[in-house]
Amino acid sequence: MRVEGVVYKVYTRDFRGKSSHTIKIDGNDTWFRAGAKRYAGIAESGNRVAFDAEPNPGREDAKITSDVVLAKAAPAAAPSTPYAAGGDRNNSIIYQSSRKDALALVALLAQTGALKLPAAQAAKAGAVEAALDRYTALFFDDVSTLGAVVREAEGTGDGAAESEDEADEDDGE
């Protein structure tokens, strides 16, 4: 099967003096086993990757059967002006917007204590940068895949955001 998505995390486990690597793709319940291959610089949190994998029957994992490569976001709709023919301008705008939204989300998560930061002061910047990169990649990916729209249409949105009016109606006010 062909797998494409945003890397959530790469797990490394040492066993009998050898390292084994597993890739977790955001939104996918399957664990993808890479074995001894780390794919450093490619399979990193927030990167969009593609590879072939063979599922293990009766298990929630699959063995990666091809090289892991960086994947490009799905192409945007046909441009309406000659300037946008390359798509670079459009991707730049989407990236800037995704980065701005990720900054706002990370700030909110940190402010509410929902973003767990390491105790060491020096490590906090790295944790915030990693979260910012991850959410930027997720927001950027959502634009090309209409992720939020699809989740809502499928009824898999979390529905956690309830307005005060809806809360008041539930209370009978």
ZIGIQUI-V443772 format. One record per residue. SS is DSSP state (H for helix, E for strand, C for the rest). PHI is phi in degrees with one decimal (* if undefined). NEAR is the number of other ideal C-beta (glycine too) atoms within 8 Angstrom. Layout:
ss: [SS SS]
phi: [PHI PHI]
near: [NEAR NEAR]
//
This chain:
ss: [C E E E E E E E E E E E E E E C C E E E E E E E E C C C C C E E E E E C C C C C C C C C C C C E E E E E E E E C C C C C E E E E C C C C E E C C C C C C C C C C C H H H H H C H H H H H H H H H H H H H H H H H H H H H H H H H C C C C C C C C H H H H H H H H H H H H H H H H H H H H H H H H H C H H H H H H H C C C C C C C C C C H H H H H H H C C C]
phi: [* -91.9 -118.9 -142.8 173.9 -90.9 -68.5 -82.2 -164.4 -112.4 -101.1 -119.8 -130.2 -91.8 -142.4 53.2 79.8 -122.3 -98.9 -123.3 -118.2 -129.5 -106.7 -109.9 -95.3 -59.3 82.8 -120.8 -77.5 -81.5 -95.1 -103.9 -86.4 -101.9 68.7 -79.9 -80.3 -89.9 55.0 -60.4 85.4 -111.2 -84.3 -125.7 -51.5 93.7 -78.9 -91.3 -126.0 -142.5 -168.3 -100.2 -144.1 -116.3 -66.0 -93.0 -55.5 78.3 -128.8 -99.7 -136.9 -146.4 -95.1 -72.1 -112.3 -141.5 -66.6 -86.0 -125.5 -68.4 -112.7 -89.8 -63.8 -56.9 -63.7 -75.1 -60.5 -55.8 -68.1 -98.7 -126.8 -60.0 -60.8 -84.5 -57.1 -76.6 80.2 -62.2 -63.3 -63.7 -64.1 -63.9 -65.6 -63.0 -63.0 -59.4 -65.9 -63.6 -65.8 -62.3 -65.9 -65.3 -59.2 -63.8 -66.2 -62.5 -61.1 -64.5 -63.1 -67.4 -64.6 -89.8 81.9 -81.2 -99.0 -76.9 -108.7 -65.2 -70.5 -69.9 -57.7 -66.1 -85.6 -64.4 -60.8 -63.0 -67.5 -67.5 -62.3 -64.1 -64.9 -61.9 -63.1 -63.1 -69.3 -60.9 -63.5 -65.9 -65.1 -61.3 -64.3 -60.1 -65.9 -75.0 -103.3 53.6 -51.8 -65.4 -64.0 -64.7 -60.7 -66.7 -63.1 -82.8 77.1 -99.9 -64.5 -75.4 64.1 -71.5 -82.8 -117.8 -72.0 -63.0 -61.9 -66.3 -65.1 -65.7 -63.3 -64.3 -83.6 82.5 -88.5]
near: [7 6 13 7 11 13 16 8 7 13 8 8 8 7 7 3 4 7 9 12 16 12 16 12 13 9 5 8 3 11 9 15 11 14 8 8 8 10 13 6 4 10 13 9 10 11 11 13 17 10 13 9 12 8 9 8 4 3 6 5 11 13 10 14 7 6 5 13 8 8 8 5 10 6 4 8 3 3 11 4 6 5 6 10 7 5 10 6 9 10 10 8 8 11 10 8 10 13 10 8 10 13 9 8 9 13 8 9 10 11 6 6 5 7 10 4 9 6 4 6 4 5 10 10 7 7 12 12 8 10 11 12 10 11 12 13 13 13 12 12 13 10 11 10 8 8 9 8 7 9 9 9 6 6 5 5 7 3 5 4 4 6 6 5 6 8 9 8 8 6 6 4 4]
//
